[in-house]
Amino acid sequence: MLRVDGLRKSYGPVPALRGVGFSLERGRVTALLGENGAGKTTTVRIILGFLAPDAGRVERGTGRVGYVPDQPAFFPWLRGRAILDLTRRSAGAGRAEWEERVRDLSAALRFDAALLDRPPRTYSAGNVKKFAFLQSLALEPDLLVADEPFAALDPPSVKRARDLIIAARDRGAAVLLSSHMLAEMTRTSDDFVVLRRGVVAARSGLAEFLDRVRPASAGDVESAFLGLIQG
């Protein structure tokens, strides 16, 4: 579904990416991990076309792309319902089908549909995040990219968002999650890509990832992650 090959990007004299490469498959969730400054956000922005690389390329299959930012922002003068309708039109989706998806997703997220009559700038941080999920998942994307997908969500909402991410995967979407919530990544992700100082430090499935770096007494992804970035 998506292949990243030899991405390089510098900000002035500071290299952010130094030859990053990995691929995403349909029907799998990939976690993109790394400490602050490892290059995760730059990689995500290049994948989405928001930023041009200095070298390398991104090959993306056809289909719809959904994006849930770390801190979602919307046109401040538009109400939630108008934003969703613009999204529907851009996707060429029928109104009845779209409204059914919005109802089902609102119920799954426990998002109060009455909020759609207000601009997202008036929502709480958690509801803004839920709205971003609602907008992206209503597209039924072939590629879903989420940056810190569980930020600002309370524990019940984290589980609901996780269930919807897994449902998107089971529907055949390729999913990329960039996150620091390591425990959640063990519950959600099939594959792991760890960036360290702008290069790929590890790339594997969950079991291989843990077995490769954890001490015999450790049993969580945090130990694996810390072992990689501190090595």
Summary of the structure (lengths in Angstrom):
residues: 231
radius of gyration: 18.0
end to end distance: 31.5
largest distance: 54.8
contacts: 723
relative contact order: 0.19
helix: 42%
strand: 26%
